[in-house]
Amino acid sequence: MKILRMFFLELKRLLQSRLTWLTVLLTVLSPAAGLTFFCPATASTMHSVYLANPAMAGGAAAGILFGLLSIYELDRVSRSRMDMLMNAAVSPMSMALARLMALLAAAAAALALTMLVWLPVTWQLVGAVFSGTDYVLAYLLFMGLALPLAVLAAASACQFTHRADLSLVLFAAFAGLSLTVWAGNWQLCWLNPCVWALSDDFTNFRIFRSVAYMRLTWLAALAGLWAASWLCIRQYGKGLLGSLARSARRIYRPAVALALLAAASAAYVAQPFVDHSNPDLTVMDFYEIPYAEGVVCTGRSAQVFPDTDAGTVAGRAVYQFQNASGREQTAAFGVTPGYTVSSVRINEEEAPFQVSSYQEFNEAMLEITLPAEAQAEVAVEYGGFPQESRSTSTMQGHAEISAGYLCLENASLAPRLMNVLPDEGMYPAVIEITLPVSMTVIPFCSSEAELAAVHEDGTATWRYRYNSTGGILYAGDYIREDIEAGGITIELYYGRKHQEVMEAAGAVEAVKAVADYCTEHYGALSFGTGETLKLIQSRTAGGGYAVDGASLLDEADFTAANLNDSGKGAAAGEVMIHELVHQWWGLGNMFDTGDGSELWSAEGLTVYTTYRIVKELYGEEYARKNYVEQWRRAVDDYYLDFYVRHPEYLEMLPEERQLEITNNLMYVRQYCEMPLKILKAERLVGGEEAMDRILNGLFNRELDPMYPYLTYQEFLDACGLDGEDLNLDENISI
């Protein structure tokens, strides 16, 4: 009770200090840095830009502020030379504990005030996709937990050194390590967590769990460090070692410190979020495993049961094998790290198995010995918390499993066959997955999932068939729109939270316009089935990809901010057209970023095609005014830019500033200069019809599997032009 009374007195004194209120005020203002210059989340979703960045900026700034306040307050008594008198009246260890509690309480109050002030601001900025759950979790985890970590670190430095100047140096170094050297290590960056994106349309529990785990690991470590430094508080005129020896007489004190440090170390080593795959991505040992001689797979099935609350998966996969070799053979399977294989049964009998400790490309290898019998049915029971690849540890979130969204790929869906060839049926598979009834199941292939059963517990079982050693499955709270366009039925799936944005952008009309135009002028998409195509909006993933029958649309391409990007279109619907055109120029015909021409990318042809579609929809005058004239103004400004005319000065700037300027200039070159060059090429080759024939030939060219990219030189050769022919040294008339 004495310490509790001291805590209230110390908190009252702390709240009467002008410096405390200045720290609180700066803490409340600190999220503004995330809207301007400190933007670690690079995705363009609304929650990334207007929630994650402000919360992380607030955490970094407020953490430093409260660390400095802690050092100032803990040195106050020594600075005023009242320490001897104070120690005579009150135990210095009790006083240190009361001061720590007061500082933590002030930090909690500052956080609460910050969250209250920024709630309406964030709500307004994020718009229709705002999530109150994401707001609370982001500020509590990204910002809130940074404050006690900073206070503990600063207080520990003070208690170890007993000097304010040295404490400032140690705290500055500790914070600096997090912001620089440790910034690429998700477990070490205690002040600025590795968060590259928050989803607008789907849930973010995976990344919240990861940040919470990192922060709680550091909380245990720094609490243990503080407890150790607490034992070193100078008393009875003794130095550090003498005070430590006296304070450690009560054995529970050092025991608590050691227990906290041991718990933090164990948590660091046993983290469940990231695998231990070989960091050398050129090594492909799993792809060099010899095929089992005389063994084929005649079919497989899997029953999958995701736990959307815990973010885990449980499943049972069954494989049918024919063994014509007459002897035992080893079948190898890829298993997602984080999963545990609990049982293997062969022909209904328990069988031994082995899972390798070596991991590669986010897989471990499960080895099962098949008997010499001609027929073998292998049943594998597995489950766990899927880990993400260490190569993308700073971009976690892909393995999201919740009642709003999940994506199970290959080995995370069921163990993937590695070394067994198929029979003539090509790995026929039947997949059943049980999920909350509110979720729509979408196989990422030409197959359609059918609702097999609805259960009393609010879940439903879906079933679908396909042929593959692995497979990709999406599920979530989706809206489906069926669109007849381009001679096929396009199934457009997008998140329910995004409905207002998609309707405002005219998503259905944009899909129809793009599919009709591009199919007529360039040809059908190479990954369509000829009858249907699924366009699936995924949780932000950094890009899209396609397989036969399905193509992925990254949600970041359809945020309200992106749909208002005038560089991609004059209106939201036209930006929607731009992003959909990437299904032709960007997925089916990929572009090598190392092509050697800084202008040439998917964006040039995509912007040009968007202009042509808009011209057909709204007329020549509209297209000229909103596209060609804007390109010309941007290019003219580009060549008048100081750093373009004097590149030697650009090299004198700090690296970050150079990168910012270079990216802005590159945007103009790819989104404005390249479309103008293509438009000039159109005039030189004889007009729109001639250019359409050229682009049709390029789109449908025979691909070299070793280098399937469309190069700038190929484009010039198809046009019969040289690079100099497309120099923009004269106005382009329309």
C-alpha positions in Angstrom: 0.0 0.0 0.0 2.9 2.3 0.7 4.2 1.9 -2.9 0.6 2.5 -4.2 0.4 5.8 -2.2 3.8 6.8 -3.5 2.7 6.0 -7.1 -0.3 8.4 -6.8 1.8 11.1 -5.3 4.5 10.7 -8.0 1.9 10.7 -10.7 0.3 13.9 -9.4 3.7 15.5 -9.3 4.5 14.3 -12.8 1.2 15.7 -14.1 2.0 19.1 -12.6 5.2 19.3 -14.7 5.1 21.5 -17.9 7.6 19.1 -19.5 5.2 16.2 -19.0 2.4 18.1 -20.8 4.7 19.1 -23.6 5.6 15.5 -24.0 1.9 14.5 -24.1 1.1 17.3 -26.6 4.0 16.2 -28.9 2.8 12.6 -28.5 -0.7 13.5 -29.7 0.8 15.4 -32.7 3.3 12.7 -33.6 1.1 10.6 -35.8 1.1 13.5 -38.3 4.7 12.5 -39.1 3.3 9.3 -40.7 1.3 11.4 -43.1 4.3 13.3 -44.3 7.9 12.0 -44.1 7.9 8.8 -41.9 6.0 6.2 -44.0 7.4 2.7 -43.4 4.2 1.0 -44.7 4.8 1.1 -48.5 1.4 -0.4 -49.7 -1.2 2.1 -51.0 -4.2 0.8 -49.2 -6.1 3.4 -47.1 -5.4 1.6 -43.8 -1.6 1.5 -44.7 -1.4 5.2 -45.6 -3.7 6.7 -43.0 -3.6 4.2 -40.1 -0.4 2.1 -40.1 2.0 4.9 -41.0 0.6 7.4 -38.4 0.4 4.8 -35.7 4.0 3.6 -36.3 5.3 7.2 -36.6 3.5 8.0 -33.4 5.1 4.9 -31.7 8.6 5.8 -32.8 8.3 9.5 -31.9 6.4 9.1 -28.7 8.7 6.3 -27.6 11.7 8.5 -28.0 9.9 11.4 -26.2 8.9 9.3 -23.2 12.4 7.8 -23.1 13.8 11.2 -22.8 11.2 12.2 -20.2 12.1 9.2 -18.2 15.8 10.0 -18.1 15.0 13.6 -17.1 12.6 12.6 -14.3 14.8 9.8 -12.9 17.8 12.2 -12.8 15.8 15.0 -11.2 16.7 14.2 -7.6 20.4 13.7 -8.3 20.4 16.9 -10.5 19.0 18.9 -7.6 21.4 17.2 -5.1 18.6 15.9 -3.0 19.3 12.2 -3.4 20.9 11.7 0.0 18.0 13.4 1.8 15.4 11.5 -0.3 17.1 8.1 0.3 17.0 8.8 4.0 13.3 9.3 3.9 12.2 6.7 1.3 13.7 3.5 0.1 15.3 4.3 -3.3 14.1 0.9 -4.7 10.5 1.7 -3.7 10.8 5.1 -5.1 12.1 3.8 -8.4 9.2 1.4 -8.7 6.7 4.2 -8.0 8.4 6.5 -10.6 8.3 3.7 -13.2 4.6 3.2 -12.5 3.9 6.9 -12.8 5.7 7.2 -16.1 3.9 4.2 -17.5 0.6 5.7 -16.4 1.4 9.0 -18.0 2.3 7.1 -21.2 -1.0 5.3 -21.1 -2.9 8.5 -20.7 -1.0 10.1 -23.6 -1.9 7.1 -25.8 -5.6 7.2 -24.8 -5.7 11.0 -25.7 -3.9 10.4 -29.0 -6.4 7.6 -30.0 -9.3 9.9 -29.1 -8.0 12.8 -31.1 -7.0 10.8 -34.2 -10.1 8.6 -34.4 -12.3 11.1 -36.3 -9.3 12.1 -38.5 -8.5 8.6 -39.4 -12.1 7.7 -40.0 -12.5 10.6 -42.4 -9.3 9.9 -44.2 -9.8 6.1 -44.6 -13.4 6.5 -45.7 -15.9 3.8 -46.4 -13.5 0.9 -45.6 -12.6 2.2 -42.1 -12.4 -0.6 -39.5 -12.7 0.3 -35.8 -11.1 -3.0 -34.8 -8.1 -2.3 -37.0 -7.9 1.2 -35.6 -7.8 0.1 -32.0 -5.3 -2.7 -32.6 -3.0 -0.6 -34.7 -2.7 2.1 -32.2 -2.4 -0.2 -29.2 0.2 -2.4 -30.9 2.1 -0.1 -33.3 2.1 2.9 -31.0 1.0 1.9 -27.5 3.4 -0.8 -26.7 6.4 1.3 -27.9 5.9 3.6 -24.9 6.5 1.1 -22.0 9.4 -0.4 -24.0 11.0 3.1 -24.2 10.3 3.9 -20.6 11.8 0.6 -19.4 14.9 0.9 -21.6 15.6 4.5 -20.5 14.9 3.7 -16.8 17.2 0.6 -17.1 20.0 2.8 -18.5 19.6 5.3 -15.7 19.6 2.7 -12.9 22.7 0.9 -14.4 24.8 4.0 -15.0 23.5 6.5 -12.4 24.4 9.2 -15.0 22.0 11.1 -17.2 24.5 11.9 -20.0 25.5 8.2 -20.4 21.9 7.1 -20.2 21.0 9.5 -23.0 23.8 8.0 -25.1 22.7 4.4 -24.4 19.0 5.1 -25.1 19.8 7.0 -28.3 22.0 4.1 -29.5 19.3 1.5 -28.6 16.6 3.5 -30.5 18.9 4.2 -33.4 19.6 0.5 -33.8 15.9 -0.2 -34.1 15.5 2.6 -36.7 18.5 1.6 -38.8 20.5 -1.6 -38.4 17.6 -3.7 -37.0 14.9 -2.1 -39.3 15.0 -5.2 -41.6 14.7 -7.7 -38.8 11.1 -8.1 -37.7 12.0 -9.4 -34.2 14.6 -6.8 -33.3 13.0 -3.5 -34.5 11.4 -2.8 -31.1 10.6 0.8 -31.8 9.4 0.6 -35.5 7.7 -2.7 -36.3 8.0 -4.2 -39.7 4.6 -3.6 -41.2 4.5 -3.1 -44.9 0.7 -3.1 -45.4 -2.7 -3.3 -43.8 -5.7 -4.5 -45.7 -8.8 -2.4 -46.3 -11.2 -5.1 -47.4 -10.1 -8.0 -45.3 -8.8 -8.7 -41.8 -5.2 -8.0 -40.5 -5.0 -10.4 -37.5 -1.9 -12.1 -38.8 0.2 -9.0 -38.8 -1.3 -7.8 -35.5 -0.3 -11.2 -33.9 3.2 -10.9 -35.3 3.7 -7.3 -34.0 2.1 -8.2 -30.6 4.5 -11.2 -30.3 7.5 -9.1 -31.1 6.5 -6.3 -28.7 5.6 -8.8 -25.8 9.0 -10.5 -26.3 10.8 -7.2 -26.0 8.5 -6.3 -23.0 9.6 -9.4 -21.2 13.3 -8.7 -22.1 13.2 -5.1 -21.0 11.2 -5.8 -17.9 13.9 -8.4 -17.0 16.6 -5.8 -17.8 14.8 -3.2 -15.6 14.5 -5.7 -12.8 18.2 -6.4 -13.0 19.0 -2.7 -13.1 16.6 -2.2 -10.2 18.9 -4.3 -8.1 21.8 -2.0 -9.0 20.2 1.2 -7.6 22.8 2.8 -5.4 22.0 2.7 -1.7 23.8 2.8 1.7 26.7 4.7 0.0 27.7 1.6 -2.0 28.5 1.4 -5.7 26.9 -0.7 -8.4 28.3 -4.1 -7.3 27.8 -3.5 -3.6 24.2 -2.4 -4.1 23.6 -5.4 -6.3 24.9 -7.8 -3.7 22.8 -6.3 -1.0 19.6 -6.1 -3.1 20.0 -9.6 -4.3 19.8 -11.1 -0.8 16.1 -11.6 -1.3 16.4 -14.4 -3.8 13.0 -13.7 -5.5 14.3 -10.4 -7.0 17.1 -11.8 -9.2 14.9 -14.9 -9.8 12.2 -12.7 -11.4 14.8 -10.8 -13.5 16.3 -14.1 -14.8 12.9 -15.6 -15.4 11.8 -12.6 -17.5 15.1 -12.7 -19.5 14.9 -16.4 -20.0 11.2 -16.2 -21.2 12.2 -13.4 -23.7 15.0 -15.5 -25.0 12.8 -18.6 -25.4 10.1 -16.5 -27.1 12.7 -15.1 -29.5 14.0 -18.5 -30.5 10.6 -20.2 -30.7 8.8 -17.6 -32.7 6.0 -19.3 -34.7 5.5 -16.7 -37.5 8.6 -17.1 -39.8 10.2 -20.3 -41.1 13.9 -21.3 -41.2 14.1 -21.8 -45.0 17.5 -21.7 -46.6 18.2 -18.0 -47.3 20.1 -18.8 -50.5 17.2 -18.8 -53.0 19.5 -20.2 -55.7 19.6 -23.6 -53.9 16.8 -26.0 -55.1 17.6 -29.3 -53.4 13.9 -30.2 -53.2 13.6 -29.9 -57.0 16.5 -32.3 -57.5 14.9 -35.3 -55.6 14.7 -38.3 -58.0 11.3 -39.6 -58.8 10.2 -42.8 -57.1 10.7 -45.5 -59.7 7.6 -47.3 -60.9 5.3 -45.3 -58.6 2.4 -43.2 -59.8 -0.3 -41.2 -58.0 -3.8 -42.2 -59.2 -5.8 -39.7 -57.0 -5.9 -37.7 -53.8 -8.3 -36.0 -51.6 -8.2 -33.6 -48.6 -10.5 -32.5 -45.8 -9.4 -29.1 -44.5 -10.6 -27.5 -41.3 -9.2 -23.9 -40.8 -9.7 -22.5 -37.3 -10.5 -18.9 -38.2 -10.3 -17.7 -34.6 -6.8 -19.1 -33.9 -5.5 -18.7 -37.4 -4.6 -22.4 -37.7 -5.4 -25.3 -40.0 -6.1 -29.0 -39.4 -6.6 -31.5 -42.2 -6.5 -35.0 -43.4 -5.1 -35.8 -46.9 -5.4 -39.2 -48.6 -3.3 -40.3 -51.6 -3.7 -43.4 -53.8 -0.5 -44.9 -55.2 0.3 -47.7 -57.6 3.7 -49.2 -57.1 4.8 -51.3 -60.1 8.5 -51.6 -58.9 7.9 -54.6 -56.6 9.9 -53.0 -53.8 9.6 -50.3 -51.2 9.8 -46.7 -52.4 10.0 -43.4 -50.6 7.4 -40.8 -51.4 8.3 -37.2 -50.6 5.9 -34.4 -49.7 6.3 -30.7 -49.1 4.8 -29.5 -45.8 4.4 -25.9 -44.7 6.7 -25.0 -41.8 4.6 -24.6 -38.7 2.5 -27.6 -39.5 2.9 -30.8 -37.5 2.3 -34.2 -39.1 0.5 -36.1 -36.3 -0.2 -39.4 -38.1 0.5 -41.4 -41.2 -1.5 -44.5 -42.0 -0.9 -46.8 -45.0 -3.7 -49.1 -45.9 -5.3 -48.3 -42.5 -2.2 -49.2 -40.5 0.1 -46.8 -38.7 3.3 -46.2 -40.6 6.5 -44.4 -39.7 7.4 -41.1 -41.3 10.1 -38.4 -41.1 9.9 -34.6 -41.4 13.2 -32.9 -42.3 14.5 -30.1 -40.2 15.9 -28.6 -43.4 13.5 -26.1 -45.1 13.5 -24.6 -48.5 11.1 -22.2 -50.2 8.7 -22.3 -47.3 8.5 -26.1 -47.2 9.9 -29.0 -45.1 10.1 -32.5 -46.6 7.9 -35.3 -45.3 9.2 -38.7 -46.2 7.0 -41.8 -46.2 8.1 -45.3 -47.2 5.6 -47.0 -49.5 5.3 -50.8 -49.2 6.2 -53.1 -52.0 2.4 -53.8 -52.5 0.9 -52.8 -55.9 -1.7 -50.5 -54.2 -1.2 -48.2 -51.3 -3.5 -45.7 -49.7 -1.7 -43.1 -47.6 -3.6 -41.0 -45.1 -1.7 -38.0 -43.6 -3.1 -36.0 -40.7 -1.5 -32.6 -40.3 -2.2 -29.1 -38.8 -0.7 -26.1 -37.1 0.0 -22.4 -37.5 1.4 -21.8 -41.0 4.7 -20.0 -41.0 5.7 -17.4 -43.7 9.0 -17.5 -45.6 12.0 -15.8 -44.0 12.7 -14.1 -47.3 9.5 -12.1 -46.9 9.6 -11.7 -43.1 9.4 -8.0 -43.3 6.2 -8.3 -45.5 4.2 -10.6 -43.2 0.4 -11.0 -43.5 0.1 -13.3 -46.5 -0.8 -16.2 -44.3 -3.9 -14.5 -42.9 -6.5 -17.0 -41.7 -9.7 -15.5 -40.3 -13.4 -15.4 -40.6 -13.0 -12.7 -43.2 -10.2 -14.0 -45.4 -7.8 -16.8 -46.1 -5.5 -18.0 -48.8 -4.1 -21.5 -48.6 -1.4 -22.2 -51.2 0.0 -25.6 -52.2 1.5 -27.2 -49.1 -0.5 -25.0 -46.7 -3.6 -26.6 -48.2 -2.4 -30.2 -48.1 1.0 -31.9 -48.2 2.4 -31.4 -51.8 3.7 -34.4 -53.7 7.3 -33.9 -54.7 8.7 -37.0 -56.3 5.8 -39.1 -57.6 4.6 -38.9 -61.2 0.9 -38.9 -62.0 -1.0 -41.5 -64.1 -2.9 -40.5 -67.2 -5.5 -38.8 -64.9 -2.9 -36.1 -63.9 -3.3 -35.9 -60.1 -7.1 -35.8 -59.8 -8.0 -34.3 -56.5 -11.1 -33.7 -54.4 -10.9 -30.9 -51.8 -13.3 -30.3 -49.0 -13.0 -27.3 -46.7 -15.2 -26.3 -43.8 -15.5 -22.6 -43.0 -17.9 -20.1 -41.5 -21.1 -20.0 -43.6 -20.4 -16.3 -44.3 -17.3 -17.1 -46.4 -17.3 -17.7 -50.1 -14.8 -20.4 -51.3 -13.0 -19.6 -54.6 -10.6 -22.2 -56.0 -7.8 -20.4 -57.9 -8.3 -22.5 -61.1 -11.1 -23.2 -63.5 -13.0 -25.4 -61.1 -16.1 -24.2 -59.2 -16.7 -24.9 -55.5 -20.1 -26.3 -54.6 -21.8 -26.1 -51.2 -21.8 -29.7 -49.9 -23.3 -29.2 -46.5 -24.4 -26.5 -43.9 -23.8 -27.4 -40.3 -25.6 -26.4 -37.1 -22.5 -24.7 -35.7 -22.6 -22.0 -38.3 -20.1 -23.5 -40.7 -20.4 -24.9 -44.2 -18.5 -27.5 -46.1 -17.5 -26.7 -49.7 -16.2 -29.3 -52.3 -14.4 -28.9 -55.6 -12.2 -31.0 -57.9 -9.1 -30.1 -59.9 -5.8 -31.6 -61.2 -2.5 -30.5 -59.6 0.2 -31.5 -57.1 -0.7 -28.5 -55.0 -3.4 -25.9 -55.5 -4.4 -22.4 -54.3 -7.6 -21.6 -52.5 -9.1 -18.2 -51.6 -12.0 -17.7 -49.3 -13.5 -14.6 -47.7 -16.4 -12.3 -47.4 -16.8 -11.7 -51.1 -19.3 -10.3 -53.5 -19.6 -11.9 -56.9 -20.6 -10.2 -60.1 -21.0 -12.2 -63.3 -20.2 -10.2 -66.4 -20.6 -11.2 -70.1 -17.7 -9.7 -71.9 -15.0 -10.6 -74.4 -17.0 -13.7 -75.5 -16.7 -15.2 -72.0 -18.3 -15.0 -68.6 -16.1 -13.1 -66.1 -16.7 -13.8 -62.5 -15.6 -10.7 -60.6 -15.0 -11.3 -56.8 -14.3 -8.4 -54.5 -14.5 -7.8 -50.8 -17.9 -6.8 -49.3 -16.3 -3.8 -47.5 -15.2 -2.5 -50.9 -18.6 -2.6 -52.5 -19.2 1.2 -52.1 -15.8 2.0 -53.7 -16.2 -0.5 -56.5 -19.7 0.7 -57.4 -18.6 4.3 -57.4 -15.8 3.4 -59.8 -18.2 1.5 -62.1 -16.3 -1.8 -61.7 -18.7 -3.9 -63.7 -18.8 -1.4 -66.6 -15.0 -1.1 -66.5 -14.5 -4.9 -66.7 -16.9 -5.2 -69.6 -15.3 -2.3 -71.5 -11.8 -3.6 -71.0 -12.6 -7.2 -71.8 -14.5 -6.3 -75.0 -11.9 -3.9 -76.2 -8.8 -5.9 -75.5 -10.2 -9.2 -76.7 -11.2 -7.6 -80.0 -7.9 -5.7 -80.5 -5.3 -7.9 -78.9 -6.9 -11.3 -78.4 -8.3 -13.4 -75.6 -6.4 -13.7 -72.3 -4.0 -16.7 -72.5 -5.1 -17.9 -69.0 -8.8 -18.0 -69.7 -10.7 -21.2 -70.2 -12.5 -20.0 -73.3 -15.8 -19.9 -71.4 -15.1 -18.4 -67.9 -12.5 -16.3 -66.1 -12.4 -15.5 -62.4 -11.1 -12.1 -61.4 -10.4 -12.3 -57.7 -9.5 -9.4 -55.5 -7.0 -10.6 -53.0 -5.7 -9.1 -49.8 -2.9 -6.8 -50.5 0.0 -8.9 -51.7 2.3 -6.6 -53.8 1.0 -7.7 -57.2 -1.1 -10.2 -59.1 -0.7 -13.4 -61.0 -2.7 -15.8 -63.1 -3.4 -19.5 -63.9 -5.7 -21.2 -66.3 -9.2 -19.9 -65.4 -8.3 -17.4 -62.8 -6.5 -14.1 -62.3 -5.6 -12.1 -59.2 -6.3 -8.4 -58.6 -4.4 -6.9 -55.7 -6.7 -4.8 -53.5 -4.1 -2.0 -53.4 -4.8 -1.3 -57.1 -8.5 -0.5 -56.2 -8.2 1.7 -53.2 -10.0 5.1 -53.2 -6.6 6.8 -53.3 -5.4 4.8 -56.3 -8.7 5.3 -58.1 -8.1 9.0 -57.8 -4.6 8.9 -59.4 -4.8 11.2 -62.3 -1.7 9.7 -63.8 -3.7 6.5 -64.5 -7.0 8.1 -65.6 -9.1 11.2 -65.4 -11.8 9.5 -63.2 -12.1 6.5 -60.8 -13.7 4.4 -63.5 -10.8 5.1 -65.9 -8.3 4.1 -63.3 -10.3 1.0 -62.9 -9.9 0.5 -66.6 -6.2 1.1 -66.3 -5.7 -1.6 -63.6 -7.8 -4.1 -65.6 -5.8 -3.5 -68.7 -2.9 -5.0 -66.8 -4.5 -8.3 -67.3 -3.3 -8.0 -70.9 -0.2 -5.9 -70.4 1.4 -7.0 -67.2 0.3 -10.6 -66.6 0.0 -12.4 -69.9 2.9 -10.4 -71.3 5.4 -9.7 -68.5 8.0 -7.0 -68.6 11.6 -7.5 -67.5 12.4 -4.7 -65.1 16.1 -5.1 -66.1 15.3 -4.6 -69.8 17.9 -1.8 -70.0 15.4 0.8 -71.0 14.2 2.9 -68.0 11.1 3.9 -70.0 9.8 0.5 -71.0 7.4 -1.2 -68.6 3.9 -2.5 -68.5 2.7 1.0 -67.6 3.4 2.6 -71.0 1.3 0.1 -73.0 -1.4 0.1 -70.2 -1.7 3.9 -70.2 -1.9 4.0 -74.0 -4.5 1.2 -74.1 -6.5 3.0 -71.4 -6.4 6.2 -73.6 -7.7 4.2 -76.6 -10.6 2.7 -74.6 -11.5 6.1 -73.1 -11.4 7.6 -76.6 -13.8 5.0 -77.8 -16.1 5.4 -74.9 -16.1 9.2 -74.4 -14.8 10.7 -77.7 -11.7 12.1 -79.2 -11.9 15.5 -77.6 -12.3 14.1 -74.1 -9.3 11.7 -74.6 -7.1 14.4 -76.0 -7.9 16.9 -73.2 -7.6 14.4 -70.3 -4.7 12.2 -71.5 -2.5 13.5 -74.4 -2.4 17.1 -73.2 -1.7 16.0 -69.6 1.1 13.7 -70.8 2.6 16.6 -72.8 2.5 19.0 -69.9 4.1 16.5 -67.6 6.9 15.7 -70.1 7.6 19.3 -70.8 7.9 19.9 -67.0 10.1 16.9 -66.7 12.7 18.2 -69.2 12.6 21.6 -67.4 13.2 20.0 -64.1 16.4 21.3 -62.4 17.7 17.8 -61.5 17.1 16.5 -65.1 19.1 19.4 -66.5 21.7 19.2 -63.8 22.0 15.5 -62.7 25.3 16.3 -61.1 23.4 18.1 -58.3 21.1 15.1 -57.8 24.1 13.0 -56.9 25.0 15.4 -54.1 21.7 14.9 -52.2 21.2 12.3 -49.5 20.4 8.8 -50.8 16.8 8.9 -49.6 16.2 12.2 -51.2 17.8 11.0 -54.5 15.5 8.0 -54.4 12.4 10.1 -53.9 13.2 12.4 -56.7 14.2 9.6 -59.1 11.0 7.7 -58.4 8.9 10.8 -59.1 10.8 11.5 -62.4 10.5 7.8 -63.4 6.8 8.0 -62.9 6.5 10.8 -65.5 8.7 8.9 -67.9 6.7 5.6 -67.7 3.2 7.0 -67.3 3.5 10.0 -69.6 6.6 10.0 -71.9 6.2 6.3 -72.9 2.5 6.7 -73.9 3.5 9.7 -76.0 6.2 7.7 -77.7 3.7 4.9 -78.5 1.3 7.5 -79.8 4.0 8.9 -82.0 4.8 5.4 -83.2 1.1 4.9 -84.0 1.2 7.9 -86.4 4.5 6.7 -88.0 3.2 3.2 -88.7 0.0 4.4 -90.3 -2.6 4.9 -87.6 -4.6 3.1 -85.0 -5.5 0.0 -87.0 -1.8 -0.6 -87.9 -0.8 -0.2 -84.3 -3.5 -2.6 -83.2 -2.2 -5.2 -85.6 1.4 -4.7 -84.3 0.2 -5.0 -80.6 -1.9 -8.0 -81.5 1.1 -9.7 -82.9 3.2 -8.9 -79.9 0.6 -10.1 -77.5 0.1 -13.4 -79.3 3.8 -14.0 -80.1 5.4 -17.3 -79.3 7.1 -17.0 -76.0 10.6 -18.1 -75.3 10.3 -20.0 -72.0 13.8 -18.9 -71.0 13.0 -15.2 -71.5 9.2 -14.7 -72.0 9.4 -10.9 -71.6 8.4 -8.3 -74.2 11.3 -5.9 -74.8 11.4 -2.4 -76.1 13.6 -3.5 -79.0 10.9 -6.1 -80.0 8.3 -3.3 -80.0 10.6 -1.0 -82.1 11.3 -3.9 -84.5 7.6 -4.7 -84.9 7.0 -1.0 -85.7 10.0 -0.9 -88.1 11.4 2.0 -86.2 14.6 3.1 -84.4 14.7 4.6 -80.9 15.5 8.0 -82.4 12.3 8.0 -84.4 10.3 8.3 -81.2 12.2 11.3 -79.8 9.6 13.8 -78.6 11.2 16.9 -80.2 7.9 18.1 -81.8 4.3 18.3 -80.8 2.0 15.4 -81.5 -1.2 16.5 -83.2 -4.4 14.7 -82.6 
